[in-house]
Amino acid sequence: MDKWVCTACGYVYDPELGDPDSGIAPGTPWEEVPEDWVCPLCGVGKDSFEIM
């Protein structure tokens, strides 16, 4: 699975890890992350992420 990086702060969303603190289970692909999810470090939206 592809990883996605926040262009604002450098946080990397790794689908294998998910974002359990935000309710995103490990194994959740980027396409299934809700559109209202925000970067856990800086708070920007999914539109500020790009594929690594």
PDBQT receptor file of N, H, CA, C and O in Angstrom, charges set to zero:
ATOM      1  N   MET A   1       0.850  -1.193   0.000  1.00  0.00    +0.000 N 
ATOM      2  CA  MET A   1       0.000   0.000   0.000  1.00  0.00    +0.000 C 
ATOM      3  C   MET A   1       0.888   1.246   0.000  1.00  0.00    +0.000 C 
ATOM      4  O   MET A   1       1.961   1.278   0.603  1.00  0.00    +0.000 OA
ATOM      5  N   ASP A   2       0.398   2.265  -0.697  1.00  0.00    +0.000 N 
ATOM      6  H   ASP A   2      -0.474   2.240  -1.186  1.00  0.00    +0.000 HD
ATOM      7  CA  ASP A   2       1.141   3.515  -0.780  1.00  0.00    +0.000 C 
ATOM      8  C   ASP A   2       1.029   4.312   0.503  1.00  0.00    +0.000 C 
ATOM      9  O   ASP A   2       0.009   4.272   1.192  1.00  0.00    +0.000 OA
ATOM     10  N   LYS A   3       2.092   5.037   0.814  1.00  0.00    +0.000 N 
ATOM     11  H   LYS A   3       2.920   5.070   0.254  1.00  0.00    +0.000 HD
ATOM     12  CA  LYS A   3       2.090   5.961   1.943  1.00  0.00    +0.000 C 
ATOM     13  C   LYS A   3       1.831   7.360   1.415  1.00  0.00    +0.000 C 
ATOM     14  O   LYS A   3       2.153   7.668   0.267  1.00  0.00    +0.000 OA
ATOM     15  N   TRP A   4       1.255   8.198   2.246  1.00  0.00    +0.000 N 
ATOM     16  H   TRP A   4       0.994   7.947   3.178  1.00  0.00    +0.000 HD
ATOM     17  CA  TRP A   4       0.916   9.567   1.882  1.00  0.00    +0.000 C 
ATOM     18  C   TRP A   4       1.565  10.521   2.870  1.00  0.00    +0.000 C 
ATOM     19  O   TRP A   4       1.572  10.255   4.072  1.00  0.00    +0.000 OA
ATOM     20  N   VAL A   5       2.112  11.633   2.379  1.00  0.00    +0.000 N 
ATOM     21  H   VAL A   5       2.106  11.849   1.402  1.00  0.00    +0.000 HD
ATOM     22  CA  VAL A   5       2.817  12.582   3.236  1.00  0.00    +0.000 C 
ATOM     23  C   VAL A   5       2.089  13.924   3.246  1.00  0.00    +0.000 C 
ATOM     24  O   VAL A   5       1.606  14.395   2.216  1.00  0.00    +0.000 OA
ATOM     25  N   CYS A   6       2.021  14.523   4.424  1.00  0.00    +0.000 N 
ATOM     26  H   CYS A   6       2.413  14.140   5.260  1.00  0.00    +0.000 HD
ATOM     27  CA  CYS A   6       1.420  15.842   4.587  1.00  0.00    +0.000 C 
ATOM     28  C   CYS A   6       2.410  16.879   4.058  1.00  0.00    +0.000 C 
ATOM     29  O   CYS A   6       3.555  16.935   4.506  1.00  0.00    +0.000 OA
ATOM     30  N   THR A   7       1.967  17.696   3.108  1.00  0.00    +0.000 N 
ATOM     31  H   THR A   7       1.037  17.651   2.744  1.00  0.00    +0.000 HD
ATOM     32  CA  THR A   7       2.857  18.692   2.528  1.00  0.00    +0.000 C 
ATOM     33  C   THR A   7       3.086  19.869   3.473  1.00  0.00    +0.000 C 
ATOM     34  O   THR A   7       3.991  20.673   3.254  1.00  0.00    +0.000 OA
ATOM     35  N   ALA A   8       2.270  19.973   4.522  1.00  0.00    +0.000 N 
ATOM     36  H   ALA A   8       1.534  19.320   4.700  1.00  0.00    +0.000 HD
ATOM     37  CA  ALA A   8       2.421  21.073   5.475  1.00  0.00    +0.000 C 
ATOM     38  C   ALA A   8       3.437  20.769   6.577  1.00  0.00    +0.000 C 
ATOM     39  O   ALA A   8       4.207  21.641   6.979  1.00  0.00    +0.000 OA
ATOM     40  N   CYS A   9       3.431  19.505   7.067  1.00  0.00    +0.000 N 
ATOM     41  H   CYS A   9       2.806  18.796   6.740  1.00  0.00    +0.000 HD
ATOM     42  CA  CYS A   9       4.290  19.212   8.225  1.00  0.00    +0.000 C 
ATOM     43  C   CYS A   9       5.167  17.976   8.077  1.00  0.00    +0.000 C 
ATOM     44  O   CYS A   9       6.060  17.756   8.896  1.00  0.00    +0.000 OA
ATOM     45  N   GLY A  10       4.931  17.168   7.050  1.00  0.00    +0.000 N 
ATOM     46  H   GLY A  10       4.206  17.347   6.385  1.00  0.00    +0.000 HD
ATOM     47  CA  GLY A  10       5.752  15.982   6.835  1.00  0.00    +0.000 C 
ATOM     48  C   GLY A  10       5.236  14.707   7.479  1.00  0.00    +0.000 C 
ATOM     49  O   GLY A  10       5.877  13.662   7.359  1.00  0.00    +0.000 OA
ATOM     50  N   TYR A  11       4.091  14.760   8.162  1.00  0.00    +0.000 N 
ATOM     51  H   TYR A  11       3.570  15.608   8.260  1.00  0.00    +0.000 HD
ATOM     52  CA  TYR A  11       3.507  13.547   8.738  1.00  0.00    +0.000 C 
ATOM     53  C   TYR A  11       3.249  12.541   7.622  1.00  0.00    +0.000 C 
ATOM     54  O   TYR A  11       2.789  12.907   6.541  1.00  0.00    +0.000 OA
ATOM     55  N   VAL A  12       3.545  11.286   7.888  1.00  0.00    +0.000 N 
ATOM     56  H   VAL A  12       3.918  10.988   8.766  1.00  0.00    +0.000 HD
ATOM     57  CA  VAL A  12       3.316  10.239   6.893  1.00  0.00    +0.000 C 
ATOM     58  C   VAL A  12       2.161   9.347   7.346  1.00  0.00    +0.000 C 
ATOM     59  O   VAL A  12       2.185   8.776   8.436  1.00  0.00    +0.000 OA
ATOM     60  N   TYR A  13       1.139   9.241   6.473  1.00  0.00    +0.000 N 
ATOM     61  H   TYR A  13       1.120   9.705   5.587  1.00  0.00    +0.000 HD
ATOM     62  CA  TYR A  13       0.058   8.289   6.732  1.00  0.00    +0.000 C 
ATOM     63  C   TYR A  13       0.467   6.971   6.107  1.00  0.00    +0.000 C 
ATOM     64  O   TYR A  13       0.626   6.863   4.891  1.00  0.00    +0.000 OA
ATOM     65  N   ASP A  14       0.633   5.974   6.956  1.00  0.00    +0.000 N 
ATOM     66  H   ASP A  14       0.504   6.062   7.944  1.00  0.00    +0.000 HD
ATOM     67  CA  ASP A  14       0.986   4.621   6.523  1.00  0.00    +0.000 C 
ATOM     68  C   ASP A  14      -0.247   3.748   6.692  1.00  0.00    +0.000 C 
ATOM     69  O   ASP A  14      -0.674   3.510   7.821  1.00  0.00    +0.000 OA
ATOM     70  N   PRO A  15      -0.832   3.264   5.600  1.00  0.00    +0.000 N 
ATOM     71  CA  PRO A  15      -2.046   2.449   5.704  1.00  0.00    +0.000 C 
ATOM     72  C   PRO A  15      -1.884   1.220   6.587  1.00  0.00    +0.000 C 
ATOM     73  O   PRO A  15      -2.853   0.770   7.197  1.00  0.00    +0.000 OA
ATOM     74  N   GLU A  16      -0.683   0.675   6.664  1.00  0.00    +0.000 N 
ATOM     75  H   GLU A  16       0.105   1.041   6.167  1.00  0.00    +0.000 HD
ATOM     76  CA  GLU A  16      -0.467  -0.503   7.510  1.00  0.00    +0.000 C 
ATOM     77  C   GLU A  16      -0.643  -0.164   8.982  1.00  0.00    +0.000 C 
ATOM     78  O   GLU A  16      -1.024  -1.026   9.775  1.00  0.00    +0.000 OA
ATOM     79  N   LEU A  17      -0.369   1.088   9.358  1.00  0.00    +0.000 N 
ATOM     80  H   LEU A  17      -0.060   1.788   8.714  1.00  0.00    +0.000 HD
ATOM     81  CA  LEU A  17      -0.510   1.524  10.746  1.00  0.00    +0.000 C 
ATOM     82  C   LEU A  17      -1.848   2.197  11.014  1.00  0.00    +0.000 C 
ATOM     83  O   LEU A  17      -2.361   2.143  12.131  1.00  0.00    +0.000 OA
ATOM     84  N   GLY A  18      -2.416   2.836   9.985  1.00  0.00    +0.000 N 
ATOM     85  H   GLY A  18      -1.999   2.880   9.077  1.00  0.00    +0.000 HD
ATOM     86  CA  GLY A  18      -3.645   3.595  10.165  1.00  0.00    +0.000 C 
ATOM     87  C   GLY A  18      -3.401   4.801  11.063  1.00  0.00    +0.000 C 
ATOM     88  O   GLY A  18      -2.276   5.292  11.152  1.00  0.00    +0.000 OA
ATOM     89  N   ASP A  19      -4.432   5.270  11.716  1.00  0.00    +0.000 N 
ATOM     90  H   ASP A  19      -5.346   4.871  11.643  1.00  0.00    +0.000 HD
ATOM     91  CA  ASP A  19      -4.352   6.366  12.690  1.00  0.00    +0.000 C 
ATOM     92  C   ASP A  19      -5.339   6.034  13.803  1.00  0.00    +0.000 C 
ATOM     93  O   ASP A  19      -6.388   6.668  13.919  1.00  0.00    +0.000 OA
ATOM     94  N   PRO A  20      -4.997   5.030  14.629  1.00  0.00    +0.000 N 
ATOM     95  CA  PRO A  20      -5.933   4.565  15.658  1.00  0.00    +0.000 C 
ATOM     96  C   PRO A  20      -6.443   5.661  16.588  1.00  0.00    +0.000 C 
ATOM     97  O   PRO A  20      -7.584   5.597  17.047  1.00  0.00    +0.000 OA
ATOM     98  N   ASP A  21      -5.611   6.671  16.873  1.00  0.00    +0.000 N 
ATOM     99  H   ASP A  21      -4.685   6.723  16.500  1.00  0.00    +0.000 HD
ATOM    100  CA  ASP A  21      -6.043   7.758  17.752  1.00  0.00    +0.000 C 
ATOM    101  C   ASP A  21      -7.192   8.564  17.145  1.00  0.00    +0.000 C 
ATOM    102  O   ASP A  21      -7.950   9.217  17.862  1.00  0.00    +0.000 OA
ATOM    103  N   SER A  22      -7.311   8.510  15.819  1.00  0.00    +0.000 N 
ATOM    104  H   SER A  22      -6.695   7.980  15.237  1.00  0.00    +0.000 HD
ATOM    105  CA  SER A  22      -8.391   9.218  15.120  1.00  0.00    +0.000 C 
ATOM    106  C   SER A  22      -9.465   8.266  14.608  1.00  0.00    +0.000 C 
ATOM    107  O   SER A  22     -10.333   8.666  13.833  1.00  0.00    +0.000 OA
ATOM    108  N   GLY A  23      -9.408   7.005  15.040  1.00  0.00    +0.000 N 
ATOM    109  H   GLY A  23      -8.703   6.681  15.670  1.00  0.00    +0.000 HD
ATOM    110  CA  GLY A  23     -10.423   6.035  14.664  1.00  0.00    +0.000 C 
ATOM    111  C   GLY A  23     -10.191   5.360  13.323  1.00  0.00    +0.000 C 
ATOM    112  O   GLY A  23     -11.102   4.730  12.787  1.00  0.00    +0.000 OA
ATOM    113  N   ILE A  24      -8.979   5.480  12.767  1.00  0.00    +0.000 N 
ATOM    114  H   ILE A  24      -8.239   5.992  13.202  1.00  0.00    +0.000 HD
ATOM    115  CA  ILE A  24      -8.657   4.841  11.485  1.00  0.00    +0.000 C 
ATOM    116  C   ILE A  24      -7.867   3.567  11.803  1.00  0.00    +0.000 C 
ATOM    117  O   ILE A  24      -6.731   3.630  12.273  1.00  0.00    +0.000 OA
ATOM    118  N   ALA A  25      -8.474   2.430  11.546  1.00  0.00    +0.000 N 
ATOM    119  H   ALA A  25      -9.397   2.378  11.164  1.00  0.00    +0.000 HD
ATOM    120  CA  ALA A  25      -7.880   1.144  11.909  1.00  0.00    +0.000 C 
ATOM    121  C   ALA A  25      -6.658   0.824  11.049  1.00  0.00    +0.000 C 
ATOM    122  O   ALA A  25      -6.585   1.240   9.893  1.00  0.00    +0.000 OA
ATOM    123  N   PRO A  26      -5.701   0.086  11.611  1.00  0.00    +0.000 N 
ATOM    124  CA  PRO A  26      -4.584  -0.398  10.796  1.00  0.00    +0.000 C 
ATOM    125  C   PRO A  26      -5.115  -1.184   9.601  1.00  0.00    +0.000 C 
ATOM    126  O   PRO A  26      -6.093  -1.923   9.715  1.00  0.00    +0.000 OA
ATOM    127  N   GLY A  27      -4.456  -1.016   8.455  1.00  0.00    +0.000 N 
ATOM    128  H   GLY A  27      -3.662  -0.416   8.362  1.00  0.00    +0.000 HD
ATOM    129  CA  GLY A  27      -4.876  -1.687   7.242  1.00  0.00    +0.000 C 
ATOM    130  C   GLY A  27      -5.859  -0.882   6.398  1.00  0.00    +0.000 C 
ATOM    131  O   GLY A  27      -6.317  -1.361   5.360  1.00  0.00    +0.000 OA
ATOM    132  N   THR A  28      -6.191   0.345   6.832  1.00  0.00    +0.000 N 
ATOM    133  H   THR A  28      -5.820   0.734   7.675  1.00  0.00    +0.000 HD
ATOM    134  CA  THR A  28      -7.141   1.175   6.093  1.00  0.00    +0.000 C 
ATOM    135  C   THR A  28      -6.426   1.900   4.953  1.00  0.00    +0.000 C 
ATOM    136  O   THR A  28      -5.561   2.739   5.203  1.00  0.00    +0.000 OA
ATOM    137  N   PRO A  29      -6.782   1.582   3.700  1.00  0.00    +0.000 N 
ATOM    138  CA  PRO A  29      -6.152   2.283   2.575  1.00  0.00    +0.000 C 
ATOM    139  C   PRO A  29      -6.583   3.750   2.533  1.00  0.00    +0.000 C 
ATOM    140  O   PRO A  29      -7.644   4.118   3.038  1.00  0.00    +0.000 OA
ATOM    141  N   TRP A  30      -5.743   4.569   1.925  1.00  0.00    +0.000 N 
ATOM    142  H   TRP A  30      -4.881   4.271   1.515  1.00  0.00    +0.000 HD
ATOM    143  CA  TRP A  30      -5.990   6.014   1.849  1.00  0.00    +0.000 C 
ATOM    144  C   TRP A  30      -7.383   6.326   1.295  1.00  0.00    +0.000 C 
ATOM    145  O   TRP A  30      -8.055   7.239   1.773  1.00  0.00    +0.000 OA
ATOM    146  N   GLU A  31      -7.804   5.573   0.297  1.00  0.00    +0.000 N 
ATOM    147  H   GLU A  31      -7.258   4.832  -0.092  1.00  0.00    +0.000 HD
ATOM    148  CA  GLU A  31      -9.086   5.828  -0.333  1.00  0.00    +0.000 C 
ATOM    149  C   GLU A  31     -10.261   5.652   0.629  1.00  0.00    +0.000 C 
ATOM    150  O   GLU A  31     -11.335   6.212   0.407  1.00  0.00    +0.000 OA
ATOM    151  N   GLU A  32     -10.059   4.873   1.699  1.00  0.00    +0.000 N 
ATOM    152  H   GLU A  32      -9.187   4.419   1.879  1.00  0.00    +0.000 HD
ATOM    153  CA  GLU A  32     -11.136   4.631   2.662  1.00  0.00    +0.000 C 
ATOM    154  C   GLU A  32     -11.052   5.531   3.901  1.00  0.00    +0.000 C 
ATOM    155  O   GLU A  32     -11.916   5.469   4.775  1.00  0.00    +0.000 OA
ATOM    156  N   VAL A  33     -10.012   6.366   3.973  1.00  0.00    +0.000 N 
ATOM    157  H   VAL A  33      -9.310   6.417   3.262  1.00  0.00    +0.000 HD
ATOM    158  CA  VAL A  33      -9.922   7.341   5.066  1.00  0.00    +0.000 C 
ATOM    159  C   VAL A  33     -10.990   8.400   4.795  1.00  0.00    +0.000 C 
ATOM    160  O   VAL A  33     -11.059   8.929   3.686  1.00  0.00    +0.000 OA
ATOM    161  N   PRO A  34     -11.826   8.718   5.789  1.00  0.00    +0.000 N 
ATOM    162  CA  PRO A  34     -12.916   9.682   5.571  1.00  0.00    +0.000 C 
ATOM    163  C   PRO A  34     -12.399  11.037   5.066  1.00  0.00    +0.000 C 
ATOM    164  O   PRO A  34     -11.306  11.473   5.425  1.00  0.00    +0.000 OA
ATOM    165  N   GLU A  35     -13.198  11.680   4.239  1.00  0.00    +0.000 N 
ATOM    166  H   GLU A  35     -14.087  11.326   3.947  1.00  0.00    +0.000 HD
ATOM    167  CA  GLU A  35     -12.801  12.973   3.662  1.00  0.00    +0.000 C 
ATOM    168  C   GLU A  35     -12.639  14.060   4.729  1.00  0.00    +0.000 C 
ATOM    169  O   GLU A  35     -11.926  15.038   4.506  1.00  0.00    +0.000 OA
ATOM    170  N   ASP A  36     -13.295  13.898   5.886  1.00  0.00    +0.000 N 
ATOM    171  H   ASP A  36     -13.874  13.104   6.067  1.00  0.00    +0.000 HD
ATOM    172  CA  ASP A  36     -13.179  14.915   6.930  1.00  0.00    +0.000 C 
ATOM    173  C   ASP A  36     -12.032  14.640   7.909  1.00  0.00    +0.000 C 
ATOM    174  O   ASP A  36     -11.863  15.368   8.886  1.00  0.00    +0.000 OA
ATOM    175  N   TRP A  37     -11.245  13.589   7.646  1.00  0.00    +0.000 N 
ATOM    176  H   TRP A  37     -11.382  12.997   6.851  1.00  0.00    +0.000 HD
ATOM    177  CA  TRP A  37     -10.072  13.294   8.476  1.00  0.00    +0.000 C 
ATOM    178  C   TRP A  37      -9.058  14.410   8.290  1.00  0.00    +0.000 C 
ATOM    179  O   TRP A  37      -8.941  14.972   7.201  1.00  0.00    +0.000 OA
ATOM    180  N   VAL A  38      -8.322  14.732   9.356  1.00  0.00    +0.000 N 
ATOM    181  H   VAL A  38      -8.417  14.275  10.240  1.00  0.00    +0.000 HD
ATOM    182  CA  VAL A  38      -7.280  15.765   9.280  1.00  0.00    +0.000 C 
ATOM    183  C   VAL A  38      -5.965  15.212   9.807  1.00  0.00    +0.000 C 
ATOM    184  O   VAL A  38      -5.946  14.258  10.586  1.00  0.00    +0.000 OA
ATOM    185  N   CYS A  39      -4.881  15.813   9.379  1.00  0.00    +0.000 N 
ATOM    186  H   CYS A  39      -4.896  16.587   8.747  1.00  0.00    +0.000 HD
ATOM    187  CA  CYS A  39      -3.554  15.416   9.833  1.00  0.00    +0.000 C 
ATOM    188  C   CYS A  39      -3.501  15.506  11.359  1.00  0.00    +0.000 C 
ATOM    189  O   CYS A  39      -3.855  16.537  11.930  1.00  0.00    +0.000 OA
ATOM    190  N   PRO A  40      -3.061  14.434  12.019  1.00  0.00    +0.000 N 
ATOM    191  CA  PRO A  40      -3.034  14.451  13.479  1.00  0.00    +0.000 C 
ATOM    192  C   PRO A  40      -1.973  15.389  14.056  1.00  0.00    +0.000 C 
ATOM    193  O   PRO A  40      -2.025  15.710  15.243  1.00  0.00    +0.000 OA
ATOM    194  N   LEU A  41      -1.027  15.828  13.254  1.00  0.00    +0.000 N 
ATOM    195  H   LEU A  41      -0.985  15.568  12.290  1.00  0.00    +0.000 HD
ATOM    196  CA  LEU A  41       0.007  16.739  13.757  1.00  0.00    +0.000 C 
ATOM    197  C   LEU A  41      -0.326  18.210  13.533  1.00  0.00    +0.000 C 
ATOM    198  O   LEU A  41      -0.127  19.031  14.428  1.00  0.00    +0.000 OA
ATOM    199  N   CYS A  42      -0.835  18.553  12.339  1.00  0.00    +0.000 N 
ATOM    200  H   CYS A  42      -0.997  17.886  11.612  1.00  0.00    +0.000 HD
ATOM    201  CA  CYS A  42      -1.025  19.977  12.045  1.00  0.00    +0.000 C 
ATOM    202  C   CYS A  42      -2.460  20.372  11.703  1.00  0.00    +0.000 C 
ATOM    203  O   CYS A  42      -2.770  21.560  11.624  1.00  0.00    +0.000 OA
ATOM    204  N   GLY A  43      -3.344  19.381  11.498  1.00  0.00    +0.000 N 
ATOM    205  H   GLY A  43      -3.092  18.415  11.562  1.00  0.00    +0.000 HD
ATOM    206  CA  GLY A  43      -4.755  19.670  11.305  1.00  0.00    +0.000 C 
ATOM    207  C   GLY A  43      -5.215  20.001   9.902  1.00  0.00    +0.000 C 
ATOM    208  O   GLY A  43      -6.376  20.366   9.717  1.00  0.00    +0.000 OA
ATOM    209  N   VAL A  44      -4.338  19.885   8.892  1.00  0.00    +0.000 N 
ATOM    210  H   VAL A  44      -3.395  19.588   9.042  1.00  0.00    +0.000 HD
ATOM    211  CA  VAL A  44      -4.793  20.142   7.525  1.00  0.00    +0.000 C 
ATOM    212  C   VAL A  44      -5.580  18.942   7.007  1.00  0.00    +0.000 C 
ATOM    213  O   VAL A  44      -5.482  17.846   7.558  1.00  0.00    +0.000 OA
ATOM    214  N   GLY A  45      -6.356  19.149   5.952  1.00  0.00    +0.000 N 
ATOM    215  H   GLY A  45      -6.435  20.040   5.504  1.00  0.00    +0.000 HD
ATOM    216  CA  GLY A  45      -7.192  18.100   5.399  1.00  0.00    +0.000 C 
ATOM    217  C   GLY A  45      -6.465  17.173   4.439  1.00  0.00    +0.000 C 
ATOM    218  O   GLY A  45      -5.291  17.368   4.124  1.00  0.00    +0.000 OA
ATOM    219  N   LYS A  46      -7.196  16.157   3.982  1.00  0.00    +0.000 N 
ATOM    220  H   LYS A  46      -8.150  15.999   4.238  1.00  0.00    +0.000 HD
ATOM    221  CA  LYS A  46      -6.631  15.156   3.066  1.00  0.00    +0.000 C 
ATOM    222  C   LYS A  46      -6.099  15.779   1.778  1.00  0.00    +0.000 C 
ATOM    223  O   LYS A  46      -5.194  15.225   1.155  1.00  0.00    +0.000 OA
ATOM    224  N   ASP A  47      -6.642  16.908   1.378  1.00  0.00    +0.000 N 
ATOM    225  H   ASP A  47      -7.377  17.359   1.885  1.00  0.00    +0.000 HD
ATOM    226  CA  ASP A  47      -6.201  17.534   0.130  1.00  0.00    +0.000 C 
ATOM    227  C   ASP A  47      -4.784  18.089   0.219  1.00  0.00    +0.000 C 
ATOM    228  O   ASP A  47      -4.198  18.476  -0.793  1.00  0.00    +0.000 OA
ATOM    229  N   SER A  48      -4.233  18.126   1.439  1.00  0.00    +0.000 N 
ATOM    230  H   SER A  48      -4.709  17.811   2.260  1.00  0.00    +0.000 HD
ATOM    231  CA  SER A  48      -2.859  18.605   1.624  1.00  0.00    +0.000 C 
ATOM    232  C   SER A  48      -1.852  17.456   1.677  1.00  0.00    +0.000 C 
ATOM    233  O   SER A  48      -0.694  17.669   2.034  1.00  0.00    +0.000 OA
ATOM    234  N   PHE A  49      -2.277  16.250   1.328  1.00  0.00    +0.000 N 
ATOM    235  H   PHE A  49      -3.218  16.077   1.037  1.00  0.00    +0.000 HD
ATOM    236  CA  PHE A  49      -1.395  15.093   1.314  1.00  0.00    +0.000 C 
ATOM    237  C   PHE A  49      -1.079  14.701  -0.117  1.00  0.00    +0.000 C 
ATOM    238  O   PHE A  49      -1.898  14.864  -1.021  1.00  0.00    +0.000 OA
ATOM    239  N   GLU A  50       0.133  14.178  -0.304  1.00  0.00    +0.000 N 
ATOM    240  H   GLU A  50       0.798  14.045   0.431  1.00  0.00    +0.000 HD
ATOM    241  CA  GLU A  50       0.493  13.636  -1.615  1.00  0.00    +0.000 C 
ATOM    242  C   GLU A  50       1.146  12.273  -1.433  1.00  0.00    +0.000 C 
ATOM    243  O   GLU A  50       1.718  11.964  -0.387  1.00  0.00    +0.000 OA
ATOM    244  N   ILE A  51       1.041  11.475  -2.481  1.00  0.00    +0.000 N 
ATOM    245  H   ILE A  51       0.576  11.726  -3.331  1.00  0.00    +0.000 HD
ATOM    246  CA  ILE A  51       1.599  10.126  -2.432  1.00  0.00    +0.000 C 
ATOM    247  C   ILE A  51       3.118  10.200  -2.372  1.00  0.00    +0.000 C 
ATOM    248  O   ILE A  51       3.742  11.060  -2.994  1.00  0.00    +0.000 OA
ATOM    249  N   MET A  52       3.698   9.281  -1.612  1.00  0.00    +0.000 N 
ATOM    250  H   MET A  52       3.191   8.582  -1.107  1.00  0.00    +0.000 HD
ATOM    251  CA  MET A  52       5.162   9.235  -1.515  1.00  0.00    +0.000 C 
ATOM    252  C   MET A  52       5.744   8.424  -2.646  1.00  0.00    +0.000 C 
ATOM    253  O   MET A  52       6.962   8.271  -2.733  1.00  0.00    +0.000 OA
TER     254      MET A  52
